[in-house]
Amino acid sequence: MKKQVIILFLALLTFAAHAQQVTLYQMYSSVPQANYVNPVFMPKSKITIGLPLISSDYISFSSPVSFDDIFTRGADDSLRINEQNVIDAFDKSGKFDFEGNIGLLFLGYRTKTGFISLSMNSRVDAGFTLPGSLIEFAFEGSKDPSIPTAIRINEINLRTTLFNELALGYSRAINSKLTLGGKLKYLQGIATVSVEGLNGSIESSIDSIHISMSPWVVNTAGIGLLDTAITENNRDYFLFQNGNKGWSIDVGAEYKLMENLLLTASVLDIGKITWREETKTYYFDEVKYTFDGVDLLELLEEDNNDPNSQSTIEDELDSLGNMFEPEEVEGTVFSTPLTGKFYAGGRYTLLKMHTFGVIVYGKIFKSQLSPSVALTYNFELGKILNVGVNATYRNKSFNNFGAGLSAKLGPVQVYGLVDNFQSILLAESARVISARVGLNFMFGKVKGSN
């Protein structure tokens, strides 16, 4: 039972967001963890220490629909499902994503020309795509039985991966204009569930239903081990103690066009995890099924009082169910790619206090690109306070407003970032929630640093 609960929990995590970290990217000058989104970003302190669980905790969650999209309130204050709103939302985009990060360690050493970092994070990366035609059929069915209805199942992708990363990074000023940075990350997979090749269609008409599905595969790994680790409080399992390993890299660059105008770019999470321990693969065969109805006379002649008899409809359901019985194979070896990301930006600094910028952000998974662009502004008061705001353009509108605040009091630096500030003020209408908080200890100053 516990194993089924874990699987359900992992599946539920996929109902989430077009994750972004625009605010973190724009807080490059004050938040050391901005190094996560571009390895060229360097803290101003000589030594930076981020302790476990408090240095950087991040979550990003959203869906194509909000609470207000799904429900409308009647005159009697009762809630009713607004079917058309839900259908319209899924017609635009049926993508769900989720990202989470718990910082386990951050160490940084800054020189006059470069920066060395060592970090460890526990992460979750999940996503799910649901076709709008399936939602429409679920609500409305076949409006006119005389008109054939077709549901295309060719957009369903599912991935859920829990993993740790241990990263070693280095960045250096090549000359007075160009700075390059990179990060090598060792990955330990904790658990995963993914679906590959789920394509097909369901066609219904006045006298038949036809189901056609291509062969598809479900890969799982680490589910039982995760269950045991949680039940027995085995922390070793979460600290690079299993055989599910991988590597990835981050690269970044910064170029100074003129004294106050800089361009930056980064590509993140280029790599994969190979799963070898406690793996199970479920192979589903091709399905070609047609239901042409039942003979009314056969139904009338059936003996419903006989406990050993089975109705014609039950026979059909059993036959259909058998077609979806997978072949389970244990011990398979498979790989799952990380969700690649890229950032590109430009910023102009005025009077050392005001910074105006633009950031282009995107995610790449299975050749699908999800881009967005943000306009940013930062106000910086010395090395004590940095306040940033941004507006992100996505899906043909500026529908996300972010804000960030960092403060340094002696060696202690605290920060809080929200990529979708309106989700806090208007929770019922929010489709995206994305936030990061943390605390660092920062010591010393680098001579000649900005």
C-alpha positions as CSV (number, residue, x, y, z in Angstrom):
1,M,0.0,0.0,0.0
2,K,2.8,2.4,0.9
3,K,4.4,1.9,-2.5
4,Q,1.1,2.8,-4.2
5,V,0.9,6.0,-2.1
6,I,4.4,7.0,-3.2
7,I,3.6,6.5,-6.8
8,L,0.4,8.6,-6.4
9,F,2.4,11.3,-4.7
10,L,4.9,11.4,-7.5
11,A,2.2,11.6,-10.1
12,L,0.4,14.4,-8.2
13,L,3.6,16.4,-8.2
14,T,3.3,16.7,-12.0
15,F,0.2,18.9,-11.8
16,A,2.2,22.1,-11.8
17,A,4.1,25.0,-13.5
18,H,5.8,26.7,-16.3
19,A,8.7,27.2,-13.8
20,Q,10.9,30.3,-14.2
21,Q,13.5,32.1,-12.1
22,V,13.6,35.5,-13.8
23,T,13.8,37.4,-10.5
24,L,16.8,35.3,-9.4
25,Y,18.5,36.1,-12.6
26,Q,18.0,39.8,-12.2
27,M,19.3,39.8,-8.6
28,Y,22.8,38.8,-9.9
29,S,24.6,41.4,-7.9
30,S,23.2,40.6,-4.4
31,V,22.0,37.0,-4.2
32,P,24.8,34.4,-4.4
33,Q,22.4,31.7,-5.6
34,A,22.0,33.7,-8.9
35,N,25.0,31.6,-9.8
36,Y,22.5,28.7,-10.2
37,V,21.0,30.4,-13.3
38,N,24.2,31.7,-14.8
39,P,27.6,30.4,-13.6
40,V,29.3,33.7,-14.4
41,F,27.4,35.6,-11.7
42,M,29.8,36.2,-8.7
43,P,28.9,37.4,-5.2
44,K,30.6,40.5,-4.0
45,S,32.0,38.9,-0.9
46,K,35.2,37.0,-0.7
47,I,33.7,34.0,1.1
48,T,30.1,32.9,0.9
49,I,28.6,30.1,3.1
50,G,25.1,28.7,2.7
51,L,24.0,26.2,5.3
52,P,21.7,23.2,4.8
53,L,18.0,23.9,4.4
54,I,18.2,27.6,4.9
55,S,20.4,28.9,2.1
56,S,18.0,28.4,-0.8
57,D,14.6,26.9,-0.9
58,Y,12.6,27.2,-4.1
59,I,9.2,26.1,-5.4
60,S,7.4,26.8,-8.7
61,F,3.9,25.6,-9.3
62,S,1.2,26.4,-11.9
63,S,-1.4,25.0,-14.3
64,P,-3.4,26.1,-17.3
65,V,-6.3,26.9,-15.1
66,S,-6.8,28.8,-11.8
67,F,-9.5,28.3,-9.2
68,D,-11.5,31.2,-10.7
69,D,-11.2,29.5,-14.1
70,I,-12.7,26.3,-12.9
71,F,-15.4,27.6,-10.6
72,T,-18.0,30.4,-10.7
73,R,-20.0,31.5,-7.7
74,G,-23.8,31.5,-8.0
75,A,-26.3,34.0,-6.6
76,D,-26.7,31.7,-3.6
77,D,-22.9,31.7,-3.0
78,S,-22.5,28.1,-4.2
79,L,-19.7,27.0,-6.5
80,R,-20.3,25.7,-10.0
81,I,-17.9,24.3,-12.5
82,N,-17.4,26.6,-15.5
83,E,-16.9,23.9,-18.1
84,Q,-16.4,26.3,-21.0
85,N,-13.7,28.3,-19.2
86,V,-11.8,25.0,-18.5
87,I,-12.1,23.9,-22.1
88,D,-10.9,27.2,-23.4
89,A,-7.9,27.2,-21.1
90,F,-6.8,23.7,-22.2
91,D,-7.3,24.6,-25.8
92,K,-4.6,27.3,-25.3
93,S,-2.2,25.1,-23.3
94,G,-2.5,21.9,-21.5
95,K,1.0,22.0,-20.0
96,F,1.7,21.5,-16.3
97,D,5.2,21.7,-14.7
98,F,6.7,21.6,-11.3
99,E,10.2,22.5,-10.0
100,G,11.4,22.4,-6.4
101,N,14.8,22.9,-4.8
102,I,16.2,22.5,-1.3
103,G,19.6,23.9,-0.8
104,L,21.9,21.5,1.1
105,L,25.2,23.4,0.8
106,F,26.6,26.5,-0.9
107,L,30.3,27.4,-0.6
108,G,31.9,30.2,-2.7
109,Y,35.3,31.8,-2.9
110,R,35.8,35.0,-4.8
111,T,39.1,36.2,-6.3
112,K,39.7,39.4,-8.1
113,T,39.2,37.8,-11.5
114,G,37.1,34.7,-10.8
115,F,34.8,32.6,-8.6
116,I,34.9,29.0,-7.4
117,S,31.7,27.4,-6.0
118,L,30.7,24.1,-4.5
119,S,27.0,23.4,-4.0
120,M,24.6,20.6,-3.3
121,N,20.9,20.6,-3.9
122,S,17.9,18.2,-3.7
123,R,15.6,18.8,-6.6
124,V,12.4,17.7,-8.2
125,D,11.6,18.2,-11.9
126,A,8.1,17.2,-13.1
127,G,5.8,17.9,-16.0
128,F,2.6,16.7,-17.6
129,T,0.8,17.6,-20.8
130,L,-3.0,17.0,-21.2
131,P,-4.6,17.5,-24.6
132,G,-7.5,19.9,-24.7
133,S,-9.7,17.6,-26.8
134,L,-9.7,15.1,-23.9
135,I,-10.9,17.7,-21.5
136,E,-13.6,18.8,-23.9
137,F,-14.9,15.3,-24.4
138,A,-14.9,14.6,-20.7
139,F,-17.2,17.6,-20.2
140,E,-19.4,17.5,-23.3
141,G,-19.1,14.0,-24.7
142,S,-20.5,13.7,-28.2
143,K,-23.0,16.6,-28.5
144,D,-24.6,15.1,-31.6
145,P,-24.4,11.3,-31.7
146,S,-24.9,11.4,-35.5
147,I,-21.7,13.3,-35.9
148,P,-18.5,11.3,-35.4
149,T,-16.2,12.5,-32.6
150,A,-12.5,12.1,-32.5
151,I,-10.1,12.5,-29.6
152,R,-6.4,12.7,-30.5
153,I,-4.1,11.4,-27.7
154,N,-0.8,12.7,-29.1
155,E,0.3,15.3,-26.6
156,I,0.5,13.4,-23.3
157,N,4.0,13.5,-21.8
158,L,4.7,12.6,-18.2
159,R,7.9,12.9,-16.3
160,T,8.6,13.1,-12.5
161,T,12.2,12.9,-11.3
162,L,13.6,13.4,-7.8
163,F,17.3,13.8,-7.6
164,N,20.3,15.3,-5.9
165,E,23.1,17.3,-7.5
166,L,26.6,18.0,-6.4
167,A,28.0,20.9,-8.5
168,L,31.5,22.3,-8.9
169,G,31.6,25.7,-10.7
170,Y,34.3,28.1,-11.9
171,S,34.0,31.4,-13.6
172,R,36.8,33.8,-14.7
173,A,37.2,37.2,-16.4
174,I,39.0,36.4,-19.7
175,N,39.7,40.1,-20.3
176,S,38.2,43.5,-19.4
177,K,35.0,42.7,-21.5
178,L,34.4,39.0,-21.5
179,T,33.7,36.6,-18.5
180,L,33.0,32.9,-19.0
181,G,31.8,30.3,-16.5
182,G,30.9,26.7,-16.3
183,K,29.6,24.1,-13.8
184,L,30.0,20.3,-13.7
185,K,27.2,18.6,-11.8
186,Y,27.2,15.0,-10.5
187,L,23.6,13.7,-10.3
188,Q,22.1,11.0,-8.1
189,G,18.6,9.8,-9.1
190,I,16.3,9.1,-6.2
191,A,13.1,8.1,-8.0
192,T,11.4,8.6,-11.4
193,V,8.2,7.9,-13.3
194,S,8.1,8.7,-17.0
195,V,5.8,7.8,-20.0
196,E,7.2,7.4,-23.5
197,G,5.3,7.1,-26.8
198,L,1.7,7.5,-25.6
199,N,-0.1,8.3,-28.9
200,G,-3.5,7.3,-30.3
201,S,-7.1,8.2,-30.8
202,I,-10.6,7.5,-29.6
203,E,-13.3,7.8,-32.3
204,S,-17.0,7.5,-31.6
205,S,-20.1,7.5,-33.8
206,I,-23.7,6.7,-33.5
207,D,-23.1,2.9,-33.7
208,S,-19.5,2.3,-32.8
209,I,-16.5,3.2,-30.7
210,H,-13.0,2.7,-32.1
211,I,-9.8,2.9,-30.0
212,S,-6.4,3.0,-31.6
213,M,-3.2,3.2,-29.5
214,S,0.4,2.9,-30.5
215,P,2.9,0.9,-28.3
216,W,4.0,2.9,-25.3
217,V,6.2,2.5,-22.3
218,V,6.2,3.5,-18.6
219,N,9.6,3.6,-16.9
220,T,9.9,3.7,-13.1
221,A,12.9,3.5,-10.8
222,G,13.6,3.9,-7.1
223,I,10.0,3.8,-6.0
224,G,10.4,0.9,-3.5
225,L,13.7,2.2,-2.2
226,L,12.2,5.7,-1.7
227,D,9.4,4.1,0.2
228,T,11.8,2.1,2.4
229,A,14.0,5.1,3.0
230,I,11.1,7.2,4.2
231,T,9.6,4.4,6.3
232,E,12.9,3.5,8.0
233,N,14.2,7.1,8.1
234,N,17.3,6.0,6.1
235,R,19.0,9.3,5.3
236,D,21.9,7.5,3.6
237,Y,19.7,6.8,0.6
238,F,19.4,10.5,-0.1
239,L,23.1,11.1,0.0
240,F,24.5,9.5,-3.2
241,Q,24.1,5.9,-1.9
242,N,22.4,4.2,-4.9
243,G,23.3,3.2,-8.4
244,N,21.3,5.8,-10.3
245,K,23.9,8.3,-11.5
246,G,24.3,11.0,-14.1
247,W,26.1,14.1,-15.1
248,S,25.1,17.6,-16.4
249,I,26.7,20.9,-17.2
250,D,25.9,24.6,-17.0
251,V,27.7,27.2,-19.1
252,G,27.4,31.0,-19.1
253,A,28.9,34.2,-20.5
254,E,28.9,37.9,-19.8
255,Y,30.1,40.5,-22.3
256,K,30.5,44.3,-21.5
257,L,29.5,46.3,-24.6
258,M,30.3,49.5,-22.7
259,E,30.9,50.6,-19.2
260,N,27.2,50.5,-18.1
261,L,25.8,48.0,-20.7
262,L,26.3,44.3,-20.3
263,L,24.9,41.2,-22.2
264,T,24.6,37.8,-20.4
265,A,23.6,34.3,-21.5
266,S,23.5,30.8,-20.0
267,V,22.4,27.3,-20.8
268,L,21.6,25.0,-17.9
269,D,21.0,21.3,-17.1
270,I,22.4,19.8,-20.2
271,G,22.7,16.1,-19.2
272,K,20.8,13.0,-18.0
273,I,20.5,10.4,-15.3
274,T,20.9,6.7,-16.0
275,W,18.7,4.5,-13.9
276,R,20.0,1.1,-13.0
277,E,18.8,0.3,-9.4
278,E,15.3,-1.0,-8.7
279,T,14.0,-0.2,-12.2
280,K,10.8,-1.5,-13.7
281,T,9.5,-1.0,-17.3
282,Y,6.0,-1.6,-18.3
283,Y,5.5,-2.3,-22.1
284,F,2.0,-1.7,-23.5
285,D,1.2,-3.3,-26.9
286,E,-0.6,-1.7,-29.8
287,V,-4.3,-1.5,-29.3
288,K,-6.9,-1.8,-32.1
289,Y,-10.4,-2.1,-30.7
290,T,-13.8,-1.5,-32.1
291,F,-17.1,-1.8,-30.2
292,D,-20.1,-2.1,-32.5
293,G,-22.7,-2.3,-29.8
294,V,-24.5,-5.3,-28.4
295,D,-27.4,-7.5,-29.5
296,L,-30.5,-6.5,-27.6
297,L,-31.9,-10.0,-27.8
298,E,-28.7,-11.4,-26.2
299,L,-29.0,-9.0,-23.3
300,L,-32.6,-10.0,-22.7
301,E,-31.7,-13.7,-22.8
302,E,-28.9,-13.4,-20.3
303,D,-29.5,-15.1,-16.9
304,N,-28.8,-12.3,-14.4
305,N,-29.6,-14.6,-11.5
306,D,-26.7,-17.0,-12.3
307,P,-23.7,-15.9,-10.3
308,N,-21.4,-17.8,-12.7
309,S,-22.6,-16.0,-15.8
310,Q,-21.1,-12.9,-17.2
311,S,-22.9,-10.3,-19.3
312,T,-22.0,-9.3,-22.8
313,I,-21.0,-5.9,-21.6
314,E,-18.7,-7.3,-19.0
315,D,-17.1,-9.5,-21.6
316,E,-16.4,-6.5,-23.7
317,L,-14.9,-4.6,-20.8
318,D,-12.7,-7.5,-19.8
319,S,-11.6,-7.9,-23.4
320,L,-10.7,-4.2,-23.6
321,G,-8.9,-4.3,-20.2
322,N,-6.8,-7.2,-21.3
323,M,-5.5,-5.2,-24.2
324,F,-4.1,-2.6,-21.8
325,E,-2.4,-5.2,-19.6
326,P,1.4,-4.4,-19.7
327,E,4.4,-6.6,-19.7
328,E,6.4,-5.8,-16.6
329,V,10.2,-6.2,-16.9
330,E,12.5,-5.6,-13.9
331,G,16.1,-4.6,-14.1
332,T,16.0,-2.5,-17.3
333,V,18.5,0.3,-17.8
334,F,17.2,3.6,-19.1
335,S,18.0,7.3,-19.1
336,T,16.0,10.4,-18.5
337,P,17.2,13.8,-19.6
338,L,17.0,16.9,-17.4
339,T,14.8,19.8,-18.6
340,G,17.2,22.1,-20.4
341,K,16.9,25.8,-19.8
342,F,18.4,29.0,-21.3
343,Y,18.6,32.6,-20.3
344,A,19.7,35.6,-22.3
345,G,19.7,39.2,-21.0
346,G,20.9,42.7,-21.3
347,R,21.1,45.3,-18.5
348,Y,21.9,49.0,-18.3
349,T,23.1,50.5,-15.0
350,L,22.5,54.2,-14.3
351,L,24.3,56.0,-11.5
352,K,25.3,52.7,-9.9
353,M,21.8,52.5,-8.2
354,H,19.3,51.9,-11.0
355,T,19.5,48.9,-13.4
356,F,17.1,48.4,-16.3
357,G,17.1,45.0,-18.1
358,V,15.5,42.5,-20.4
359,I,15.6,38.7,-19.9
360,V,14.6,36.1,-22.4
361,Y,14.0,32.7,-20.7
362,G,13.0,29.3,-22.1
363,K,12.7,25.6,-21.3
364,I,13.5,22.8,-23.6
365,F,12.1,19.3,-23.1
366,K,11.7,16.7,-25.8
367,S,12.2,19.3,-28.5
368,Q,9.4,21.5,-27.1
369,L,10.3,25.1,-26.4
370,S,8.5,27.3,-23.9
371,P,9.8,30.8,-24.1
372,S,9.0,34.0,-22.2
373,V,10.5,37.5,-21.9
374,A,10.7,39.9,-18.9
375,L,11.4,43.6,-18.4
376,T,13.3,44.2,-15.1
377,Y,14.2,47.1,-12.8
378,N,16.5,47.0,-9.8
379,F,17.3,49.7,-7.2
380,E,20.4,49.1,-5.2
381,L,21.4,50.9,-2.1
382,G,25.1,50.2,-1.6
383,K,25.8,46.7,-0.5
384,I,22.9,46.7,2.1
385,L,19.7,46.6,0.1
386,N,18.6,45.5,-3.4
387,V,15.0,45.7,-4.6
388,G,13.9,44.3,-8.0
389,V,10.6,44.1,-9.9
390,N,9.8,42.6,-13.3
391,A,7.0,42.0,-15.7
392,T,7.0,38.8,-17.8
393,Y,5.4,38.5,-21.3
394,R,4.1,35.0,-22.0
395,N,1.1,33.7,-23.9
396,K,0.5,37.0,-25.6
397,S,0.2,39.1,-22.4
398,F,2.2,40.5,-19.5
399,N,0.5,38.2,-17.0
400,N,3.3,37.7,-14.4
401,F,4.8,40.3,-12.1
402,G,7.8,39.5,-10.0
403,A,9.6,41.1,-7.1
404,G,12.7,40.5,-5.1
405,L,14.3,41.8,-2.0
406,S,17.7,41.1,-0.5
407,A,19.2,42.7,2.6
408,K,22.7,42.4,4.1
409,L,23.2,43.1,7.8
410,G,26.8,42.6,8.7
411,P,27.8,39.1,7.5
412,V,24.2,37.9,7.3
413,Q,22.3,38.2,4.0
414,V,18.7,37.3,3.7
415,Y,16.5,37.4,0.5
416,G,13.0,36.6,-0.8
417,L,12.0,36.3,-4.4
418,V,8.6,35.9,-6.1
419,D,8.2,35.5,-9.8
420,N,4.5,35.9,-9.7
421,F,3.6,38.4,-7.0
422,Q,0.0,38.6,-8.0
423,S,-0.4,35.0,-6.9
424,I,0.0,36.1,-3.3
425,L,-2.5,39.0,-3.5
426,L,-5.0,37.2,-5.8
427,A,-4.5,33.5,-5.0
428,E,-7.9,32.4,-6.5
429,S,-7.0,33.7,-9.9
430,A,-3.3,32.6,-9.9
431,R,-2.1,30.1,-12.4
432,V,1.5,30.3,-11.4
433,I,3.2,30.4,-8.0
434,S,7.0,30.7,-7.9
435,A,9.1,31.7,-4.9
436,R,12.6,31.4,-3.4
437,V,13.8,32.3,0.1
438,G,17.2,31.9,1.7
439,L,19.9,33.1,4.1
440,N,23.7,33.3,3.5
441,F,26.8,34.2,5.5
442,M,29.1,36.5,3.5
443,F,32.6,37.6,4.6
444,G,35.2,39.9,3.2
445,K,35.4,42.1,0.2
446,V,37.2,41.5,-3.1
447,K,39.4,44.4,-4.1
448,G,38.4,45.8,-7.4
449,S,35.0,43.9,-7.6
450,N,31.8,45.7,-8.6
